[in-house]
Amino acid sequence: MKEARFYETLPNEAVQCHLCPHECVIRDGKRGVCGIRENQKGILYSTIYEEITSRGVDPVEKKPLYHFYPGSEAYSVGTLGCNLSCSFCQNWEISQGSVPTYRMTSHEIVEATEYRKCMSIAYTYNEPSVWYEFVYDTAALAREHGINNVLVTNGYINEEPLKELLPFIDAMNIDVKAFTDSFYKELCHGKLDPVLKTAEMAKKSTWVEITTLIIPGKNDSDREIEELVSWVASSLGEDTPLHFSRYYPSYHLHIPPTDIETLERARSLALKELRYCYIGNVWNHEGDNTYCYNCGNTLITRRGFSASIVGITEERTCCNCGARIDIVL
């Protein structure tokens, strides 16, 4: 365990955590909403500081990040806990449950990343912000070794801790799970606005891509998709890649999977305002490729999580028309 950051002591050995918008008041011997930050006699601890549930080498496209060193690999690590409790969670066993962990230090993660010749470390699988102290320490060490840091996050974090972490983060994929507060309240037990603020703040200093899991009857109306797209375009910029992923039944939500036609409609709406929009969780769909926003030339082809750059110059321009492509190579 390690003493947590971003909390204050209260009377009677209680504490208030300021890491995320829940602002949990935690009595002695209890834990916050995330399930892993524990008050012990007026001191807040992270109970999973060097505890790992999952690790592996993944294509960066799996995060998904399509415009951040496409075709490269990320050494991916995750632990326990989450500060949202989504009824459709794909990784609920580690985010909401309790599975065995094993110890791995920041130095060991950096060494493993270098040994596997990965370009990045990805903090993923569960919500990395609840692992804040370990992510911060590992990201700072990785930066010293010239390794990129990637966050795959729900964006539910307060401004001060995010501001301190961002200088070490090179790319983020942020889940905007829907564009209504009612969705967040009913299905995630959170609020929308803090997620939008995180994305807007992150965009000023790092590479950002947005993912929305499209769930039938919950967040798939044209109006909501158009509002989401308009926010991305106006607040993050038309160069920000947006991923619409196909929902499959999981955890407590068992409605049928998303129709592919719904994803295609959403992508068509997005491309009216954005340069890049993708369809995820659908094998070998043309909406998984990257095309030039100016001439339509194919820039990157994808099959599963394998990416091939076929139409971008070393100067990051389209081979066909010369348009500048928004990508990190």
C-alpha positions, 0 to 999 in steps of 0.5 A, a space after each residue: 500500500 501507499 499513502 494516497 494523494 489528493 485528500 484532506 483529513 476530517 474530524 473523527 479520523 474521516 477523510 475526503 478524497 479529492 481525486 475524482 468528482 465523487 469527492 468521497 467522504 470516507 470513515 475509518 476502515 472504509 473505502 471510497 466508491 472506487 473500492 480501492 482507496 481506504 481510510 486507515 485511522 485518518 490516512 488515505 491509502 491506495 491498496 493497489 499501488 504495485 498490484 497488477 491483474 493484467 499485463 501484455 503486449 497490445 497493438 496501440 490500435 486496440 486502445 483504440 488509438 488510430 492516429 498515434 504511432 499506428 502499427 506500434 505496440 504498447 506494453 499494457 498494464 491494469 489493476 483493480 477498481 473503477 470510479 464508475 460502475 457501468 452496467 455494461 462494463 466489458 471488464 467488470 471482473 477487475 473493475 467491479 470484482 476482486 481477482 488475484 493480483 501480483 506485484 510489479 514495480 514501476 522499474 519492472 514495467 519499464 524494463 519489460 517495455 524496453 525488453 519487448 521493444 514497445 513504443 508505449 506503456 498503456 494504462 488500461 483494462 480497468 480505470 487508471 485514474 484510481 491507480 493514480 499514484 502508481 501511474 504517476 510514478 511509472 509514467 514519470 520513470 517511463 518519460 526518463 527512458 524515452 517511452 510514451 505513456 498512454 491512458 485509456 480512461 473514463 475521464 472521471 478525474 478532478 482538474 488538479 490531479 489531471 493537471 499534475 499527470 498530463 505532462 507525462 502523458 503522450 496520448 489518451 483515449 477517453 470514453 464519452 459513454 453518452 451525451 446525456 446526464 441521465 445516461 451517466 446517472 442511470 447506467 454509470 452512476 456518474 456525471 457527464 460534465 467532468 468527462 467533457 472537461 477532462 477531454 477539453 483539458 487534455 486536448 490542450 497538451 496531448 493527443 486525444 481520441 474519443 470512444 463511444 460505445 453505441 448501445 441500442 435504445 440508450 445513446 443511439 438517437 440521431 439527436 444525441 449523436 449529433 450533439 456529441 459530434 458537435 461537441 467534439 468538433 467545437 471543443 476538441 477540434 475537427 481533427 480529433 478521431 472519434 470511435 463508435 464501438 459496437 456494444 455486446 451484452 455484458 455484465 448487467 446489461 443484456 439487450 441485443 448487440 448494436 446493429 451495424 447499420 446504426 454504427 454506419 449511420 452514426 459515422 455518416 453523421 460524424 463525418 459531416 463535421 469531423 475528419 476521422 470517424 471509425 467503427 469499432 468491434 466490427 471485423 474487417 469493416 471499411 469504417 475501420 480504415 483511415 481516409 484522407 478528409 480532402 480527397 478520400 484516398 486510403 491512408 491506413 488499412 486495418 484488419 483486426 488490430 493490424 494496421 498498414 500505412 499505405 497513403 501517408 508520406 513521411 511528412 504526414 501528408 496524403 500521397 494523393 493530394 498533399 493534404 496535411 494528415 492529423 497523425 503522430 508518426 
